[in-house]
Amino acid sequence: MIHPPEHAQLPAFDAEQLATARAFEQDPALVWGWYEWRRTLVQRAEPNPAHRAIAAMAVRVARLTLVTQNVDDLHERAGSPRVLHLHGCIGRPYCAACGREHVLSQATPHALPHAPKDGERLEPPRCLQCGGRIRPGVVWFGESLPKGPWEEAVDAAHACDAFFCVGTSSVVEPAAGLTRAAIAAGSVTIQINIDRTHLDQWVTLNLRGPAALTLPQLMTQVWPGA
């Protein structure tokens, strides 16, 4: 693999090219730099009305299990107390060798205020325990979902009274299987999506529209004044 100079601007890459363990093994600085650029974008982003509506809903029901395929922390920053991340979390890296979690400085992304569009090559930090390279805390293509969050999500889908399927949760596997599990268990299932999906005919209710508009509207109808 050809290595560009350190701190050189990265060309545009398809995410699938970099989101693999093989890509990290071949060029860790390239992959780490790209993910640091993504982490910068996440830290600069703010929760939208859908994130906040879900957090508000959680305090009005007996129990709410929040399962997400997103790797950001916007649900947590919106106030949701506990989130099951099926695809990991970009802000929780760990050692590729021993698996130990690594705490990143929150100032790291802001040290690159003028980072190019796709980041820059950055050598990943080293594990304080074994010296191995720190890798992004996301699930890459070809890797298994984290066992604990997935099993808890499946249990919740089987046991819930109502199940909301929002956005790509309807179409991306294996998360889409959670909706089917809730349907099979007899739960009320509500799908929120801007497009039609293969689950339209099976769910209890389809709400067509963006989550950032639909979820807050649903909140005000169910809990007026919320």
SVG drawing of the C-alpha trace seen along z (x, -y; Angstrom):
<svg xmlns="http://www.w3.org/2000/svg" viewBox="-53 -25 59 40">
<polyline fill="none" stroke="black" stroke-width="0.4" points="0.0,0.0 1.3,-3.5 1.5,-5.7 1.0,-9.5 3.1,-11.8 2.1,-12.3 -0.6,-15.0 -1.3,-14.9 -4.9,-15.5 -6.7,-12.2 -8.4,-11.6 -12.1,-10.8 -12.7,-7.2 -15.6,-4.9 -16.4,-4.1 -16.5,-0.4 -12.8,-0.6 -11.7,-1.8 -14.3,-0.2 -12.6,3.2 -10.0,4.8 -7.9,5.5 -7.7,1.8 -6.6,1.0 -3.9,3.6 -2.6,2.4 -2.6,-1.3 -3.6,-2.2 -2.7,-5.9 -5.0,-6.2 -8.0,-4.5 -7.4,-6.2 -7.2,-9.6 -10.4,-9.1 -12.3,-8.0 -10.9,-11.0 -12.3,-13.2 -15.7,-11.5 -15.4,-11.8 -14.8,-15.5 -18.1,-15.8 -19.9,-13.9 -18.6,-16.1 -19.6,-19.2 -23.1,-17.9 -26.1,-18.4 -29.0,-16.1 -32.1,-16.7 -35.7,-16.8 -36.0,-13.0 -33.2,-12.3 -34.9,-14.7 -38.3,-13.2 -37.1,-9.7 -35.3,-10.9 -38.6,-12.7 -40.6,-9.5 -38.2,-7.5 -39.3,-9.4 -43.0,-8.9 -43.1,-5.1 -42.3,-2.3 -39.3,-1.1 -37.8,-2.1 -35.0,-0.2 -33.2,-2.3 -31.4,-0.3 -29.4,-2.2 -27.2,-1.3 -25.7,-4.8 -22.1,-5.1 -22.5,-8.6 -23.4,-9.7 -26.3,-12.0 -28.9,-9.9 -26.8,-10.2 -26.4,-13.9 -30.1,-14.3 -30.7,-12.8 -31.3,-9.1 -29.9,-7.3 -28.9,-4.0 -28.3,-3.2 -27.6,0.2 -25.1,-0.5 -25.3,2.4 -22.5,1.1 -20.3,-0.3 -19.5,-3.9 -17.0,-6.0 -16.1,-7.8 -15.2,-4.5 -12.1,-3.1 -10.2,-0.2 -6.9,1.7 -6.9,3.9 -4.5,6.4 -5.9,6.8 -9.4,5.2 -8.8,2.7 -10.9,-0.5 -9.0,-3.7 -10.1,-7.1 -9.5,-9.8 -8.9,-13.4 -12.0,-15.4 -9.8,-18.1 -8.3,-15.9 -10.7,-16.7 -10.6,-20.4 -6.9,-20.4 -7.7,-19.9 -10.1,-22.8 -9.2,-23.0 -9.0,-19.3 -9.6,-18.5 -12.9,-17.0 -11.8,-13.4 -9.4,-13.9 -5.7,-13.4 -3.4,-10.5 -2.8,-10.2 -0.9,-7.4 -3.3,-5.8 -2.3,-6.0 -0.9,-3.1 -2.5,-1.0 -1.2,-1.9 -1.4,1.8 0.1,3.7 1.4,1.2 -1.0,2.3 -2.6,-0.1 -5.9,-1.7 -8.6,-1.1 -12.0,-2.9 -14.7,-1.5 -17.1,-0.7 -18.2,2.6 -16.5,3.0 -17.7,5.0 -17.1,8.7 -17.2,8.3 -19.9,9.6 -22.2,7.4 -21.4,7.0 -22.9,10.0 -24.3,8.2 -26.2,5.3 -27.5,7.6 -28.9,10.2 -30.4,7.5 -32.0,5.9 -33.5,9.3 -34.9,9.9 -36.5,6.5 -38.1,7.0 -39.6,10.3 -40.9,8.7 -42.1,5.2 -45.6,3.9 -44.8,1.4 -42.0,1.4 -40.8,-1.6 -38.8,-1.0 -37.2,-4.2 -35.3,-4.9 -32.8,-2.3 -33.7,0.0 -36.4,1.3 -34.0,2.4 -30.5,3.0 -29.9,6.5 -29.6,7.9 -31.4,5.0 -34.4,5.3 -34.9,8.7 -35.8,7.0 -38.9,5.6 -39.9,9.1 -39.3,10.5 -41.6,7.9 -44.3,8.6 -44.1,12.4 -44.4,11.7 -47.6,9.8 -46.3,6.3 -47.8,3.1 -45.3,2.2 -44.9,-1.4 -42.7,-2.0 -41.4,-5.6 -39.8,-6.0 -39.8,-8.4 -40.0,-5.5 -42.0,-2.4 -40.3,0.8 -40.8,4.5 -42.3,4.3 -45.1,2.0 -47.7,4.8 -46.7,6.4 -46.4,3.6 -49.3,2.3 -48.9,-1.3 -46.9,-3.1 -46.0,-6.8 -44.5,-8.3 -42.1,-11.1 -38.7,-12.1 -38.1,-11.0 -37.2,-14.6 -40.7,-15.7 -42.8,-12.6 -41.5,-11.7 -42.0,-15.1 -45.5,-15.3 -46.3,-11.9 -45.1,-13.0 -47.4,-16.0 -50.4,-13.9 -49.8,-11.2 -48.6,-13.5 -50.1,-17.0 -47.9,-19.6 -44.8,-17.4"/>
</svg>
